[in-house]
Amino acid sequence: MNEIIWNNKFICIDKKSVHRNDLVNLGIVKVGDLITDNNLFLHEDPYVPISPEQRFFIMGVVHSLPSDWKTLIRASVCINEIKPIPCTP
């Protein structure tokens, strides 16, 4: 979740690392920033205010994530959904 997206040798599109200033300006810097409050990837959530072109690019970034990273992200997202039962009524 804390891995930086831009110019990362593990996140490549067409065998090249990527960088987008417009997405950095929106605060999308780390892999964890690709997850919304609804526990979806940004391109999966229709309520995230990004342009269709940015959404398509983010979809490419998510697609280029190593599969073991995506598995860990999905597993950690599921854990975050579980709320502890309070001790007092």
Phi and psi restraints in degrees (range 20) as a CNS / XPLOR table:
assign (resid 1 and name C) (resid 2 and name N)
       (resid 2 and name CA) (resid 2 and name C) 1.0 -96.4 20.0 2
assign (resid 2 and name N) (resid 2 and name CA)
       (resid 2 and name C) (resid 3 and name N) 1.0 4.1 20.0 2
assign (resid 2 and name C) (resid 3 and name N)
       (resid 3 and name CA) (resid 3 and name C) 1.0 -71.7 20.0 2
assign (resid 3 and name N) (resid 3 and name CA)
       (resid 3 and name C) (resid 4 and name N) 1.0 130.8 20.0 2
assign (resid 3 and name C) (resid 4 and name N)
       (resid 4 and name CA) (resid 4 and name C) 1.0 -73.4 20.0 2
assign (resid 4 and name N) (resid 4 and name CA)
       (resid 4 and name C) (resid 5 and name N) 1.0 135.1 20.0 2
assign (resid 4 and name C) (resid 5 and name N)
       (resid 5 and name CA) (resid 5 and name C) 1.0 -76.3 20.0 2
assign (resid 5 and name N) (resid 5 and name CA)
       (resid 5 and name C) (resid 6 and name N) 1.0 -47.9 20.0 2
assign (resid 5 and name C) (resid 6 and name N)
       (resid 6 and name CA) (resid 6 and name C) 1.0 -76.7 20.0 2
assign (resid 6 and name N) (resid 6 and name CA)
       (resid 6 and name C) (resid 7 and name N) 1.0 136.1 20.0 2
assign (resid 6 and name C) (resid 7 and name N)
       (resid 7 and name CA) (resid 7 and name C) 1.0 55.8 20.0 2
assign (resid 7 and name N) (resid 7 and name CA)
       (resid 7 and name C) (resid 8 and name N) 1.0 38.3 20.0 2
assign (resid 7 and name C) (resid 8 and name N)
       (resid 8 and name CA) (resid 8 and name C) 1.0 -98.9 20.0 2
assign (resid 8 and name N) (resid 8 and name CA)
       (resid 8 and name C) (resid 9 and name N) 1.0 128.5 20.0 2
assign (resid 8 and name C) (resid 9 and name N)
       (resid 9 and name CA) (resid 9 and name C) 1.0 -68.6 20.0 2
assign (resid 9 and name N) (resid 9 and name CA)
       (resid 9 and name C) (resid 10 and name N) 1.0 -15.5 20.0 2
assign (resid 9 and name C) (resid 10 and name N)
       (resid 10 and name CA) (resid 10 and name C) 1.0 -92.2 20.0 2
assign (resid 10 and name N) (resid 10 and name CA)
       (resid 10 and name C) (resid 11 and name N) 1.0 -13.6 20.0 2
assign (resid 10 and name C) (resid 11 and name N)
       (resid 11 and name CA) (resid 11 and name C) 1.0 -116.4 20.0 2
assign (resid 11 and name N) (resid 11 and name CA)
       (resid 11 and name C) (resid 12 and name N) 1.0 96.9 20.0 2
assign (resid 11 and name C) (resid 12 and name N)
       (resid 12 and name CA) (resid 12 and name C) 1.0 -127.3 20.0 2
assign (resid 12 and name N) (resid 12 and name CA)
       (resid 12 and name C) (resid 13 and name N) 1.0 143.6 20.0 2
assign (resid 12 and name C) (resid 13 and name N)
       (resid 13 and name CA) (resid 13 and name C) 1.0 -118.5 20.0 2
assign (resid 13 and name N) (resid 13 and name CA)
       (resid 13 and name C) (resid 14 and name N) 1.0 125.9 20.0 2
assign (resid 13 and name C) (resid 14 and name N)
       (resid 14 and name CA) (resid 14 and name C) 1.0 55.5 20.0 2
assign (resid 14 and name N) (resid 14 and name CA)
       (resid 14 and name C) (resid 15 and name N) 1.0 40.2 20.0 2
assign (resid 14 and name C) (resid 15 and name N)
       (resid 15 and name CA) (resid 15 and name C) 1.0 64.3 20.0 2
assign (resid 15 and name N) (resid 15 and name CA)
       (resid 15 and name C) (resid 16 and name N) 1.0 22.0 20.0 2
assign (resid 15 and name C) (resid 16 and name N)
       (resid 16 and name CA) (resid 16 and name C) 1.0 -129.4 20.0 2
assign (resid 16 and name N) (resid 16 and name CA)
       (resid 16 and name C) (resid 17 and name N) 1.0 138.2 20.0 2
assign (resid 16 and name C) (resid 17 and name N)
       (resid 17 and name CA) (resid 17 and name C) 1.0 -68.2 20.0 2
assign (resid 17 and name N) (resid 17 and name CA)
       (resid 17 and name C) (resid 18 and name N) 1.0 155.4 20.0 2
assign (resid 17 and name C) (resid 18 and name N)
       (resid 18 and name CA) (resid 18 and name C) 1.0 -122.1 20.0 2
assign (resid 18 and name N) (resid 18 and name CA)
       (resid 18 and name C) (resid 19 and name N) 1.0 160.8 20.0 2
assign (resid 18 and name C) (resid 19 and name N)
       (resid 19 and name CA) (resid 19 and name C) 1.0 -153.5 20.0 2
assign (resid 19 and name N) (resid 19 and name CA)
       (resid 19 and name C) (resid 20 and name N) 1.0 134.5 20.0 2
assign (resid 19 and name C) (resid 20 and name N)
       (resid 20 and name CA) (resid 20 and name C) 1.0 -134.3 20.0 2
assign (resid 20 and name N) (resid 20 and name CA)
       (resid 20 and name C) (resid 21 and name N) 1.0 112.0 20.0 2
assign (resid 20 and name C) (resid 21 and name N)
       (resid 21 and name CA) (resid 21 and name C) 1.0 -62.3 20.0 2
assign (resid 21 and name N) (resid 21 and name CA)
       (resid 21 and name C) (resid 22 and name N) 1.0 -38.0 20.0 2
assign (resid 21 and name C) (resid 22 and name N)
       (resid 22 and name CA) (resid 22 and name C) 1.0 -64.2 20.0 2
assign (resid 22 and name N) (resid 22 and name CA)
       (resid 22 and name C) (resid 23 and name N) 1.0 -34.7 20.0 2
assign (resid 22 and name C) (resid 23 and name N)
       (resid 23 and name CA) (resid 23 and name C) 1.0 -77.4 20.0 2
assign (resid 23 and name N) (resid 23 and name CA)
       (resid 23 and name C) (resid 24 and name N) 1.0 -33.5 20.0 2
assign (resid 23 and name C) (resid 24 and name N)
       (resid 24 and name CA) (resid 24 and name C) 1.0 -63.6 20.0 2
assign (resid 24 and name N) (resid 24 and name CA)
       (resid 24 and name C) (resid 25 and name N) 1.0 -41.1 20.0 2
assign (resid 24 and name C) (resid 25 and name N)
       (resid 25 and name CA) (resid 25 and name C) 1.0 -64.6 20.0 2
assign (resid 25 and name N) (resid 25 and name CA)
       (resid 25 and name C) (resid 26 and name N) 1.0 -24.7 20.0 2
assign (resid 25 and name C) (resid 26 and name N)
       (resid 26 and name CA) (resid 26 and name C) 1.0 -82.7 20.0 2
assign (resid 26 and name N) (resid 26 and name CA)
       (resid 26 and name C) (resid 27 and name N) 1.0 -4.0 20.0 2
assign (resid 26 and name C) (resid 27 and name N)
       (resid 27 and name CA) (resid 27 and name C) 1.0 94.3 20.0 2
assign (resid 27 and name N) (resid 27 and name CA)
       (resid 27 and name C) (resid 28 and name N) 1.0 12.1 20.0 2
assign (resid 27 and name C) (resid 28 and name N)
       (resid 28 and name CA) (resid 28 and name C) 1.0 -93.8 20.0 2
assign (resid 28 and name N) (resid 28 and name CA)
       (resid 28 and name C) (resid 29 and name N) 1.0 98.4 20.0 2
assign (resid 28 and name C) (resid 29 and name N)
       (resid 29 and name CA) (resid 29 and name C) 1.0 -124.2 20.0 2
assign (resid 29 and name N) (resid 29 and name CA)
       (resid 29 and name C) (resid 30 and name N) 1.0 -41.1 20.0 2
assign (resid 29 and name C) (resid 30 and name N)
       (resid 30 and name CA) (resid 30 and name C) 1.0 -110.0 20.0 2
assign (resid 30 and name N) (resid 30 and name CA)
       (resid 30 and name C) (resid 31 and name N) 1.0 163.0 20.0 2
assign (resid 30 and name C) (resid 31 and name N)
       (resid 31 and name CA) (resid 31 and name C) 1.0 -57.6 20.0 2
assign (resid 31 and name N) (resid 31 and name CA)
       (resid 31 and name C) (resid 32 and name N) 1.0 -37.0 20.0 2
assign (resid 31 and name C) (resid 32 and name N)
       (resid 32 and name CA) (resid 32 and name C) 1.0 -61.6 20.0 2
assign (resid 32 and name N) (resid 32 and name CA)
       (resid 32 and name C) (resid 33 and name N) 1.0 -24.2 20.0 2
assign (resid 32 and name C) (resid 33 and name N)
       (resid 33 and name CA) (resid 33 and name C) 1.0 -73.2 20.0 2
assign (resid 33 and name N) (resid 33 and name CA)
       (resid 33 and name C) (resid 34 and name N) 1.0 -11.8 20.0 2
assign (resid 33 and name C) (resid 34 and name N)
       (resid 34 and name CA) (resid 34 and name C) 1.0 -82.6 20.0 2
assign (resid 34 and name N) (resid 34 and name CA)
       (resid 34 and name C) (resid 35 and name N) 1.0 -5.3 20.0 2
assign (resid 34 and name C) (resid 35 and name N)
       (resid 35 and name CA) (resid 35 and name C) 1.0 -100.9 20.0 2
assign (resid 35 and name N) (resid 35 and name CA)
       (resid 35 and name C) (resid 36 and name N) 1.0 133.0 20.0 2
assign (resid 35 and name C) (resid 36 and name N)
       (resid 36 and name CA) (resid 36 and name C) 1.0 -90.3 20.0 2
assign (resid 36 and name N) (resid 36 and name CA)
       (resid 36 and name C) (resid 37 and name N) 1.0 174.9 20.0 2
assign (resid 36 and name C) (resid 37 and name N)
       (resid 37 and name CA) (resid 37 and name C) 1.0 -64.3 20.0 2
assign (resid 37 and name N) (resid 37 and name CA)
       (resid 37 and name C) (resid 38 and name N) 1.0 -22.8 20.0 2
assign (resid 37 and name C) (resid 38 and name N)
       (resid 38 and name CA) (resid 38 and name C) 1.0 -87.0 20.0 2
assign (resid 38 and name N) (resid 38 and name CA)
       (resid 38 and name C) (resid 39 and name N) 1.0 11.8 20.0 2
assign (resid 38 and name C) (resid 39 and name N)
       (resid 39 and name CA) (resid 39 and name C) 1.0 60.6 20.0 2
assign (resid 39 and name N) (resid 39 and name CA)
       (resid 39 and name C) (resid 40 and name N) 1.0 36.9 20.0 2
assign (resid 39 and name C) (resid 40 and name N)
       (resid 40 and name CA) (resid 40 and name C) 1.0 -119.1 20.0 2
assign (resid 40 and name N) (resid 40 and name CA)
       (resid 40 and name C) (resid 41 and name N) 1.0 157.1 20.0 2
assign (resid 40 and name C) (resid 41 and name N)
       (resid 41 and name CA) (resid 41 and name C) 1.0 -69.6 20.0 2
assign (resid 41 and name N) (resid 41 and name CA)
       (resid 41 and name C) (resid 42 and name N) 1.0 150.4 20.0 2
assign (resid 41 and name C) (resid 42 and name N)
       (resid 42 and name CA) (resid 42 and name C) 1.0 -51.9 20.0 2
assign (resid 42 and name N) (resid 42 and name CA)
       (resid 42 and name C) (resid 43 and name N) 1.0 -42.0 20.0 2
assign (resid 42 and name C) (resid 43 and name N)
       (resid 43 and name CA) (resid 43 and name C) 1.0 -71.9 20.0 2
assign (resid 43 and name N) (resid 43 and name CA)
       (resid 43 and name C) (resid 44 and name N) 1.0 -14.3 20.0 2
assign (resid 43 and name C) (resid 44 and name N)
       (resid 44 and name CA) (resid 44 and name C) 1.0 -88.7 20.0 2
assign (resid 44 and name N) (resid 44 and name CA)
       (resid 44 and name C) (resid 45 and name N) 1.0 -18.1 20.0 2
assign (resid 44 and name C) (resid 45 and name N)
       (resid 45 and name CA) (resid 45 and name C) 1.0 -97.7 20.0 2
assign (resid 45 and name N) (resid 45 and name CA)
       (resid 45 and name C) (resid 46 and name N) 1.0 111.6 20.0 2
assign (resid 45 and name C) (resid 46 and name N)
       (resid 46 and name CA) (resid 46 and name C) 1.0 -70.0 20.0 2
assign (resid 46 and name N) (resid 46 and name CA)
       (resid 46 and name C) (resid 47 and name N) 1.0 -11.8 20.0 2
assign (resid 46 and name C) (resid 47 and name N)
       (resid 47 and name CA) (resid 47 and name C) 1.0 -93.3 20.0 2
assign (resid 47 and name N) (resid 47 and name CA)
       (resid 47 and name C) (resid 48 and name N) 1.0 -0.8 20.0 2
assign (resid 47 and name C) (resid 48 and name N)
       (resid 48 and name CA) (resid 48 and name C) 1.0 -77.3 20.0 2
assign (resid 48 and name N) (resid 48 and name CA)
       (resid 48 and name C) (resid 49 and name N) 1.0 126.5 20.0 2
assign (resid 48 and name C) (resid 49 and name N)
       (resid 49 and name CA) (resid 49 and name C) 1.0 -79.8 20.0 2
assign (resid 49 and name N) (resid 49 and name CA)
       (resid 49 and name C) (resid 50 and name N) 1.0 72.6 20.0 2
assign (resid 49 and name C) (resid 50 and name N)
       (resid 50 and name CA) (resid 50 and name C) 1.0 -126.6 20.0 2
assign (resid 50 and name N) (resid 50 and name CA)
       (resid 50 and name C) (resid 51 and name N) 1.0 156.9 20.0 2
assign (resid 50 and name C) (resid 51 and name N)
       (resid 51 and name CA) (resid 51 and name C) 1.0 -72.4 20.0 2
assign (resid 51 and name N) (resid 51 and name CA)
       (resid 51 and name C) (resid 52 and name N) 1.0 160.0 20.0 2
assign (resid 51 and name C) (resid 52 and name N)
       (resid 52 and name CA) (resid 52 and name C) 1.0 -58.9 20.0 2
assign (resid 52 and name N) (resid 52 and name CA)
       (resid 52 and name C) (resid 53 and name N) 1.0 -35.7 20.0 2
assign (resid 52 and name C) (resid 53 and name N)
       (resid 53 and name CA) (resid 53 and name C) 1.0 -67.1 20.0 2
assign (resid 53 and name N) (resid 53 and name CA)
       (resid 53 and name C) (resid 54 and name N) 1.0 -42.0 20.0 2
assign (resid 53 and name C) (resid 54 and name N)
       (resid 54 and name CA) (resid 54 and name C) 1.0 -64.9 20.0 2
assign (resid 54 and name N) (resid 54 and name CA)
       (resid 54 and name C) (resid 55 and name N) 1.0 -40.6 20.0 2
assign (resid 54 and name C) (resid 55 and name N)
       (resid 55 and name CA) (resid 55 and name C) 1.0 -60.1 20.0 2
assign (resid 55 and name N) (resid 55 and name CA)
       (resid 55 and name C) (resid 56 and name N) 1.0 -44.2 20.0 2
assign (resid 55 and name C) (resid 56 and name N)
       (resid 56 and name CA) (resid 56 and name C) 1.0 -64.1 20.0 2
assign (resid 56 and name N) (resid 56 and name CA)
       (resid 56 and name C) (resid 57 and name N) 1.0 -41.2 20.0 2
assign (resid 56 and name C) (resid 57 and name N)
       (resid 57 and name CA) (resid 57 and name C) 1.0 -64.7 20.0 2
assign (resid 57 and name N) (resid 57 and name CA)
       (resid 57 and name C) (resid 58 and name N) 1.0 -43.9 20.0 2
assign (resid 57 and name C) (resid 58 and name N)
       (resid 58 and name CA) (resid 58 and name C) 1.0 -62.2 20.0 2
assign (resid 58 and name N) (resid 58 and name CA)
       (resid 58 and name C) (resid 59 and name N) 1.0 -36.6 20.0 2
assign (resid 58 and name C) (resid 59 and name N)
       (resid 59 and name CA) (resid 59 and name C) 1.0 -59.5 20.0 2
assign (resid 59 and name N) (resid 59 and name CA)
       (resid 59 and name C) (resid 60 and name N) 1.0 -40.0 20.0 2
assign (resid 59 and name C) (resid 60 and name N)
       (resid 60 and name CA) (resid 60 and name C) 1.0 -65.4 20.0 2
assign (resid 60 and name N) (resid 60 and name CA)
       (resid 60 and name C) (resid 61 and name N) 1.0 -38.8 20.0 2
assign (resid 60 and name C) (resid 61 and name N)
       (resid 61 and name CA) (resid 61 and name C) 1.0 -64.2 20.0 2
assign (resid 61 and name N) (resid 61 and name CA)
       (resid 61 and name C) (resid 62 and name N) 1.0 -47.5 20.0 2
assign (resid 61 and name C) (resid 62 and name N)
       (resid 62 and name CA) (resid 62 and name C) 1.0 -61.7 20.0 2
assign (resid 62 and name N) (resid 62 and name CA)
       (resid 62 and name C) (resid 63 and name N) 1.0 -40.8 20.0 2
assign (resid 62 and name C) (resid 63 and name N)
       (resid 63 and name CA) (resid 63 and name C) 1.0 -63.3 20.0 2
assign (resid 63 and name N) (resid 63 and name CA)
       (resid 63 and name C) (resid 64 and name N) 1.0 -31.1 20.0 2
assign (resid 63 and name C) (resid 64 and name N)
       (resid 64 and name CA) (resid 64 and name C) 1.0 -85.3 20.0 2
assign (resid 64 and name N) (resid 64 and name CA)
       (resid 64 and name C) (resid 65 and name N) 1.0 -7.4 20.0 2
assign (resid 64 and name C) (resid 65 and name N)
       (resid 65 and name CA) (resid 65 and name C) 1.0 -61.8 20.0 2
assign (resid 65 and name N) (resid 65 and name CA)
       (resid 65 and name C) (resid 66 and name N) 1.0 140.9 20.0 2
assign (resid 65 and name C) (resid 66 and name N)
       (resid 66 and name CA) (resid 66 and name C) 1.0 -57.0 20.0 2
assign (resid 66 and name N) (resid 66 and name CA)
       (resid 66 and name C) (resid 67 and name N) 1.0 141.8 20.0 2
assign (resid 66 and name C) (resid 67 and name N)
       (resid 67 and name CA) (resid 67 and name C) 1.0 -60.9 20.0 2
assign (resid 67 and name N) (resid 67 and name CA)
       (resid 67 and name C) (resid 68 and name N) 1.0 -34.3 20.0 2
assign (resid 67 and name C) (resid 68 and name N)
       (resid 68 and name CA) (resid 68 and name C) 1.0 -68.7 20.0 2
assign (resid 68 and name N) (resid 68 and name CA)
       (resid 68 and name C) (resid 69 and name N) 1.0 -29.8 20.0 2
assign (resid 68 and name C) (resid 69 and name N)
       (resid 69 and name CA) (resid 69 and name C) 1.0 -65.6 20.0 2
assign (resid 69 and name N) (resid 69 and name CA)
       (resid 69 and name C) (resid 70 and name N) 1.0 -45.4 20.0 2
assign (resid 69 and name C) (resid 70 and name N)
       (resid 70 and name CA) (resid 70 and name C) 1.0 -62.1 20.0 2
assign (resid 70 and name N) (resid 70 and name CA)
       (resid 70 and name C) (resid 71 and name N) 1.0 -37.9 20.0 2
assign (resid 70 and name C) (resid 71 and name N)
       (resid 71 and name CA) (resid 71 and name C) 1.0 -63.0 20.0 2
assign (resid 71 and name N) (resid 71 and name CA)
       (resid 71 and name C) (resid 72 and name N) 1.0 -45.0 20.0 2
assign (resid 71 and name C) (resid 72 and name N)
       (resid 72 and name CA) (resid 72 and name C) 1.0 -63.5 20.0 2
assign (resid 72 and name N) (resid 72 and name CA)
       (resid 72 and name C) (resid 73 and name N) 1.0 -40.0 20.0 2
assign (resid 72 and name C) (resid 73 and name N)
       (resid 73 and name CA) (resid 73 and name C) 1.0 -63.9 20.0 2
assign (resid 73 and name N) (resid 73 and name CA)
       (resid 73 and name C) (resid 74 and name N) 1.0 -48.6 20.0 2
assign (resid 73 and name C) (resid 74 and name N)
       (resid 74 and name CA) (resid 74 and name C) 1.0 -61.7 20.0 2
assign (resid 74 and name N) (resid 74 and name CA)
       (resid 74 and name C) (resid 75 and name N) 1.0 -38.8 20.0 2
assign (resid 74 and name C) (resid 75 and name N)
       (resid 75 and name CA) (resid 75 and name C) 1.0 -67.4 20.0 2
assign (resid 75 and name N) (resid 75 and name CA)
       (resid 75 and name C) (resid 76 and name N) 1.0 -41.9 20.0 2
assign (resid 75 and name C) (resid 76 and name N)
       (resid 76 and name CA) (resid 76 and name C) 1.0 -70.6 20.0 2
assign (resid 76 and name N) (resid 76 and name CA)
       (resid 76 and name C) (resid 77 and name N) 1.0 -32.1 20.0 2
assign (resid 76 and name C) (resid 77 and name N)
       (resid 77 and name CA) (resid 77 and name C) 1.0 -65.0 20.0 2
assign (resid 77 and name N) (resid 77 and name CA)
       (resid 77 and name C) (resid 78 and name N) 1.0 -40.7 20.0 2
assign (resid 77 and name C) (resid 78 and name N)
       (resid 78 and name CA) (resid 78 and name C) 1.0 -64.7 20.0 2
assign (resid 78 and name N) (resid 78 and name CA)
       (resid 78 and name C) (resid 79 and name N) 1.0 -38.2 20.0 2
assign (resid 78 and name C) (resid 79 and name N)
       (resid 79 and name CA) (resid 79 and name C) 1.0 -65.9 20.0 2
assign (resid 79 and name N) (resid 79 and name CA)
       (resid 79 and name C) (resid 80 and name N) 1.0 -38.0 20.0 2
assign (resid 79 and name C) (resid 80 and name N)
       (resid 80 and name CA) (resid 80 and name C) 1.0 -67.4 20.0 2
assign (resid 80 and name N) (resid 80 and name CA)
       (resid 80 and name C) (resid 81 and name N) 1.0 -21.8 20.0 2
assign (resid 80 and name C) (resid 81 and name N)
       (resid 81 and name CA) (resid 81 and name C) 1.0 -75.1 20.0 2
assign (resid 81 and name N) (resid 81 and name CA)
       (resid 81 and name C) (resid 82 and name N) 1.0 -24.1 20.0 2
assign (resid 81 and name C) (resid 82 and name N)
       (resid 82 and name CA) (resid 82 and name C) 1.0 -76.3 20.0 2
assign (resid 82 and name N) (resid 82 and name CA)
       (resid 82 and name C) (resid 83 and name N) 1.0 122.9 20.0 2
assign (resid 82 and name C) (resid 83 and name N)
       (resid 83 and name CA) (resid 83 and name C) 1.0 -100.7 20.0 2
assign (resid 83 and name N) (resid 83 and name CA)
       (resid 83 and name C) (resid 84 and name N) 1.0 135.1 20.0 2
assign (resid 83 and name C) (resid 84 and name N)
       (resid 84 and name CA) (resid 84 and name C) 1.0 -68.7 20.0 2
assign (resid 84 and name N) (resid 84 and name CA)
       (resid 84 and name C) (resid 85 and name N) 1.0 148.7 20.0 2
assign (resid 84 and name C) (resid 85 and name N)
       (resid 85 and name CA) (resid 85 and name C) 1.0 -79.8 20.0 2
assign (resid 85 and name N) (resid 85 and name CA)
       (resid 85 and name C) (resid 86 and name N) 1.0 127.1 20.0 2
assign (resid 85 and name C) (resid 86 and name N)
       (resid 86 and name CA) (resid 86 and name C) 1.0 -66.4 20.0 2
assign (resid 86 and name N) (resid 86 and name CA)
       (resid 86 and name C) (resid 87 and name N) 1.0 148.4 20.0 2
assign (resid 86 and name C) (resid 87 and name N)
       (resid 87 and name CA) (resid 87 and name C) 1.0 -76.1 20.0 2
assign (resid 87 and name N) (resid 87 and name CA)
       (resid 87 and name C) (resid 88 and name N) 1.0 -29.6 20.0 2
assign (resid 87 and name C) (resid 88 and name N)
       (resid 88 and name CA) (resid 88 and name C) 1.0 -107.2 20.0 2
assign (resid 88 and name N) (resid 88 and name CA)
       (resid 88 and name C) (resid 89 and name N) 1.0 145.6 20.0 2
